């Protein structure tokens, strides 16, 4: 079937891939309901822990949440150490950690067609409540996870969340997640580069599995198995619900829509993208509606937290135009999100009644000139390479005035605070929003406070108010009066156990775009 194994079986067109995906979608719907062409494993028995990748939750609504796990006794092996049979899995959701007050429960199957992953959409819960959940297969119980539903639609209460990006396994330990697990949060937003597809082995004994660059579905599954097995990452997922989106390394560095970074045939790249997208879905707490259709997966969506905040979770990778040199970056036909997603975003901002309107996305949004003096140097992979697409959003915000737009960004392995100006060529230009950028979890290894090129960026871009290149995450607290971002950093990642501190804090006042250091 089209959704199992890998797609690398000879020449195939995108149309043929999508045709195959149509078959795959019907099959996936059956798998979601517990049907699979594989035979059932009536009495599962395991020689090793089947819940080696832990548990996770995500996509919180006022009445429900998505629960995730994957059965993988040997996650670094092809097939995860599971037979090609579907395994029965029982799930429970309770108000207490000891499961004396079970609120919802049910049965499903973990199927080989989806790497024995489980995605359970639980409903019938109460808004803004803490819940605990667990899974069981055979005689084995999973770790207990904690999650939280979103507030009711008319709630206008304080919201605290964190956002993260860029976790490279060979580059460092995921210590930041251990500290995230200790925070009091309603949500963790992951902005991409959940895995890295390359062949890096690093120098700290955490080399990639498989050892080379990954291309096939089995490769991507094993790589996710390695990352999801990290104890700190498991702790973060078990403690908080996540909202995830991808960037490039979930498939290939700097790819743009159907165009790979390296010169290869496009059909081969689409097969690789289909495999990567399927593995991504299999390993994230996403809704069944996000199941991939071959090389396509709709990931952009909205999450609301009462009237306090609305998150527009964007995909700036799957639909974008190719990167171009600086001289061509102003092209009016260039797109970062594709016409459909762009219209969806603007329509949503216009209709929003939220106090804080969040764009959770991947690459640097504001202008960032790296060159000192009159010369200019911009990143072709960031919004600077898609100037007209950025300006359409900026002009819309300036004219329609959705309340308190804030952009969240990852990708660059540095912390930044940047004011969004209507015209970046004029320092006195009208401010229309604020951008907060998180550093990496581990990519780049041990960080530092600033480097000489950071000081150049601050000097050449007066709208950028802060730069730092330690590792860590950003914790945000929103209320009726202000948005506060705390830049939480760890001093090292090349060995475990680093402490966490707050490097700097910035606030945005309700109704006044632009950040001020607190």
CORBELVEN-V628986 format. One record per residue. RES is the residue in one letter. PHI is phi as a letter, one per 30 degrees, with the letter a starting at -180 (none if undefined). Layout:
[[RES;PHI] [RES;PHI]]
//
This chain:
[[X;none] [X;d] [X;c] [X;c] [X;i] [X;c] [X;c] [X;d] [X;b] [X;j] [X;d] [X;a] [X;d] [X;d] [X;d] [X;d] [X;d] [X;d] [X;d] [X;d] [X;d] [X;e] [X;d] [X;d] [X;d] [X;d] [X;d] [X;d] [X;d] [X;d] [X;d] [X;d] [X;d] [X;j] [X;c] [X;a] [X;d] [X;d] [X;d] [X;d] [X;c] [X;d] [X;b] [X;e] [X;b] [X;b] [X;d] [X;b] [X;e] [X;d] [X;c] [X;d] [X;c] [X;i] [X;b] [X;a] [X;b] [X;a] [X;h] [X;d] [X;c] [X;d] [X;c] [X;a] [X;a] [X;c] [X;c] [X;b] [X;a] [X;b] [X;d] [X;a] [X;d] [X;b] [X;d] [X;d] [X;c] [X;e] [X;i] [X;i] [X;i] [X;c] [X;d] [X;d] [X;b] [X;d] [X;c] [X;d] [X;b] [X;c] [X;b] [X;b] [X;b] [X;b] [X;d] [X;b] [X;d] [X;c] [X;i] [X;d] [X;c] [X;d] [X;c] [X;b] [X;a] [X;a] [X;b] [X;b] [X;b] [X;c] [X;c] [X;d] [X;d] [X;c] [X;h] [X;h] [X;d] [X;b] [X;b] [X;c] [X;c] [X;c] [X;b] [X;i] [X;c] [X;c] [X;d] [X;h] [X;b] [X;d] [X;b] [X;b] [X;b] [X;a] [X;b] [X;b] [X;b] [X;h] [X;c] [X;c] [X;c] [X;d] [X;e] [X;d] [X;c] [X;c] [X;b] [X;b] [X;d] [X;d] [X;d] [X;d] [X;e] [X;c] [X;d] [X;b] [X;c] [X;e] [X;b] [X;b] [X;b] [X;b] [X;b] [X;b] [X;a] [X;i] [X;b] [X;c] [X;e] [X;d] [X;d] [X;l] [X;d] [X;d] [X;e] [X;e] [X;d] [X;d] [X;d] [X;e] [X;d] [X;c] [X;d] [X;c] [X;b] [X;c] [X;a] [X;b] [X;c] [X;c] [X;c] [X;j] [X;i] [X;d] [X;b] [X;b] [X;d] [X;d] [X;c] [X;e] [X;c] [X;i] [X;b] [X;c] [X;i] [X;b] [X;d] [X;d] [X;b] [X;e] [X;d] [X;c] [X;d] [X;c] [X;b] [X;c] [X;d] [X;d] [X;e] [X;d] [X;d] [X;d] [X;d] [X;d] [X;e] [X;d] [X;d] [X;d] [X;d] [X;d] [X;d] [X;d] [X;d] [X;d] [X;d] [X;d] [X;d] [X;d] [X;c] [X;b] [X;d] [X;c] [X;b] [X;c] [X;b] [X;c] [X;b] [X;c] [X;d] [X;d] [X;b] [X;a] [X;e] [X;h] [X;d] [X;b] [X;h] [X;c] [X;c] [X;d] [X;d] [X;c] [X;d] [X;b] [X;d] [X;d] [X;d] [X;d] [X;d] [X;d] [X;d] [X;d] [X;d] [X;d] [X;d] [X;d] [X;d] [X;d] [X;d] [X;d] [X;e] [X;d] [X;c] [X;b] [X;d] [X;c] [X;d] [X;d] [X;d] [X;d] [X;e] [X;d] [X;c] [X;h] [X;d] [X;b] [X;b] [X;d] [X;c] [X;d] [X;a] [X;b] [X;b] [X;c] [X;b] [X;h] [X;c] [X;d] [X;a] [X;b] [X;c] [X;c] [X;d] [X;c] [X;b] [X;c] [X;c] [X;d] [X;b] [X;d] [X;d] [X;d] [X;d] [X;b] [X;d] [X;e] [X;d] [X;c] [X;d] [X;c] [X;e] [X;d] [X;d] [X;d] [X;b] [X;c] [X;c] [X;i] [X;d] [X;d] [X;d] [X;d] [X;d] [X;e] [X;d] [X;d] [X;d] [X;d] [X;d] [X;d] [X;d] [X;d] [X;c] [X;d] [X;d] [X;b] [X;c] [X;c] [X;c] [X;c] [X;b] [X;c] [X;c] [X;e] [X;d] [X;d] [X;d] [X;b] [X;c] [X;c] [X;c] [X;d] [X;i] [X;d] [X;d] [X;b] [X;a] [X;b] [X;d] [X;d] [X;d] [X;c] [X;d] [X;d] [X;d] [X;b] [X;d] [X;d] [X;d] [X;d] [X;d] [X;d] [X;d] [X;d] [X;d] [X;d] [X;d] [X;d] [X;d] [X;c] [X;h] [X;d] [X;d] [X;h] [X;d] [X;b] [X;c] [X;c] [X;b] [X;b] [X;i] [X;c] [X;i] [X;b] [X;d] [X;b] [X;b] [X;b] [X;d] [X;c] [X;c] [X;d] [X;b] [X;d] [X;d] [X;b] [X;e] [X;d] [X;d] [X;d] [X;d] [X;c] [X;a] [X;b] [X;b] [X;c] [X;c] [X;c] [X;d] [X;d] [X;d] [X;b] [X;d] [X;j] [X;i] [X;e] [X;c] [X;a] [X;d] [X;b] [X;b] [X;e] [X;d] [X;d] [X;d] [X;d] [X;e] [X;d] [X;d] [X;d] [X;b] [X;d] [X;d] [X;d] [X;c] [X;a] [X;b] [X;a] [X;b] [X;d] [X;c] [X;l] [X;a] [X;c] [X;c] [X;c] [X;b] [X;c] [X;b] [X;d] [X;c] [X;a] [X;c] [X;c] [X;c] [X;c] [X;d] [X;c] [X;b] [X;c] [X;d] [X;a] [X;b] [X;d] [X;b] [X;d] [X;i] [X;d] [X;d] [X;b] [X;b] [X;c] [X;d] [X;a] [X;b] [X;b] [X;b] [X;b] [X;d] [X;e] [X;i] [X;b] [X;d] [X;j] [X;c] [X;b] [X;d] [X;c]]
//
